[in-house]
Amino acid sequence: MMRNSSKKNSKAQPAQKAGKFAALGSKRDACLLDAEEFLLPTYKRQPVIMTHGKGAYVFDSTGKKYLDFLGGIAVNALGHAHPRIVKVIRREAARAIHLSNLYHNAFQGPLARKLAEWSGLDRVFFANSGTEAVDGAMKLARLHGRNPEESAGTPAKKHRFLALENSFHGRTFGAVSVTATEKYRLPFAPVVPGVEFARLNDVSDLEAKFDSTVCAILLETVQGEGGIYPISEAFWNRARSLATQHDALLIADEIQCGLGRTGRHFAYQRFSSKPDITVVAKPLAGGLPLGAILTTEAVATRVSPGMHGTTFGGGPLACAVALEFLSVIEDENLLENVQLRGAELREGLTKLALQFDFIREIRAEGLMIGIELSVEGAPFVNEAMQRGLLMNCTHDFTLRLLPPFIITKAQVREFLNLFEIVLEKTPKQAATSDSANTERPGRVAHAAARG
């Protein structure tokens, strides 16, 4: 009887497993149907449900494993489920998630001190996101530009913003107003007035557009969404000198390129001068929403209580995690790892560029890498995902890589092996417009992969 019972149970197991997987599949389908029916259609999502991650890998609801070279779009700098981040989240979530900025919490001050030490700036304001940090920085610039004799509520003489062509600064009205890419800005016109765009790394154009009515120039030290284009040293230096000459502010948007992404604390630290304001977000709180405005004492003195604020920005949980994030970067010497792994990726990609003639250029700063193609990039993203590799395409022809700072030498090799297969197997789609054949911004400032 016992043997018969055992055989009976063993025969039943496949059916039980099939039922279990069918139930998982049914739940997955229901989630996707709910998303399609009830979410605002703002994203073009892949039809998969990601469930969890570990280190440099993420897993979907079918159990499929992916090497994550997108990192939540530069957010997951420590990968997924980093034990020190998880420990702090568990500890602080059991103490206080939110307290209000009417009171101090134990982490805002120390985090502000650490960011001031890293940046060389003096004061910090915590926001919820990068786009809110950009908006706040714009408000500071207008405040700084207003002459004491000019009455509040009247247009200040010094009110104009300069930003750069090919830029992306965020989605709020202020941030989208200084975002040059028309598909993000024009549907919401009229946007905030008083904005003009200078050509990336074109010093003459910058000089022609900079005058005494400018309150600030905003620039991404490395343009991310625009295709990984670094600001040249000559352009930075001239922007700094013009801002000083006209008593305007230089605002560095380091939301994507800051906090270690380029192998430095901040990307602007490859230059000899500092901005007046820098804004950060993405990786700051290890995946929790947190942005920050860092500025000088001179700018901070124009601010008084009630002029700006936030409900959620700088809460105890997010700030505790951010402090731990910065400590992990220091303790694990991750800036050096970013530099080493970035160099290995550039070397490997340069070899692949010799092999595949549709790779036009490799642009890289640390672990912020753009691979510009002469054919459309979306099919390569889809093929990569099928083969267990996550990346994305920006501006139609640039594959963007934003791997975590913790990636290993072996994972770089894994990526290069997978990526070579992707380049071989993806059906090539010719460019659908002339944009693939026109010069990209700042092309002359960067060496092509094949020399």
Secondary structure as GFF3:
##gff-version 3
##sequence-region A 1 451
A	DSSP	alpha_helix	2	38	.	.	.	ID=ss1
A	DSSP	beta_strand	50	54	.	.	.	ID=ss2
A	DSSP	beta_strand	57	60	.	.	.	ID=ss3
A	DSSP	beta_strand	65	68	.	.	.	ID=ss4
A	DSSP	alpha_helix	71	74	.	.	.	ID=ss5
A	DSSP	alpha_helix	83	93	.	.	.	ID=ss6
A	DSSP	alpha_helix	108	119	.	.	.	ID=ss7
A	DSSP	beta_strand	123	127	.	.	.	ID=ss8
A	DSSP	alpha_helix	130	145	.	.	.	ID=ss9
A	DSSP	beta_strand	160	164	.	.	.	ID=ss10
A	DSSP	alpha_helix	173	177	.	.	.	ID=ss11
A	DSSP	alpha_helix	182	185	.	.	.	ID=ss12
A	DSSP	three_ten_helix	186	188	.	.	.	ID=ss13
A	DSSP	beta_strand	195	198	.	.	.	ID=ss14
A	DSSP	alpha_helix	203	209	.	.	.	ID=ss15
A	DSSP	beta_strand	214	220	.	.	.	ID=ss16
A	DSSP	beta_strand	222	223	.	.	.	ID=ss17
A	DSSP	beta_strand	229	230	.	.	.	ID=ss18
A	DSSP	alpha_helix	233	245	.	.	.	ID=ss19
A	DSSP	beta_strand	249	253	.	.	.	ID=ss20
A	DSSP	three_ten_helix	267	270	.	.	.	ID=ss21
A	DSSP	beta_strand	277	280	.	.	.	ID=ss22
A	DSSP	beta_strand	291	295	.	.	.	ID=ss23
A	DSSP	alpha_helix	297	300	.	.	.	ID=ss24
A	DSSP	alpha_helix	316	331	.	.	.	ID=ss25
A	DSSP	alpha_helix	334	355	.	.	.	ID=ss26
A	DSSP	beta_strand	359	365	.	.	.	ID=ss27
A	DSSP	beta_strand	368	373	.	.	.	ID=ss28
A	DSSP	alpha_helix	378	386	.	.	.	ID=ss29
A	DSSP	beta_strand	389	390	.	.	.	ID=ss30
A	DSSP	beta_strand	392	394	.	.	.	ID=ss31
A	DSSP	beta_strand	398	401	.	.	.	ID=ss32
A	DSSP	alpha_helix	409	425	.	.	.	ID=ss33
A	DSSP	three_ten_helix	434	436	.	.	.	ID=ss34
A	DSSP	three_ten_helix	443	445	.	.	.	ID=ss35
###
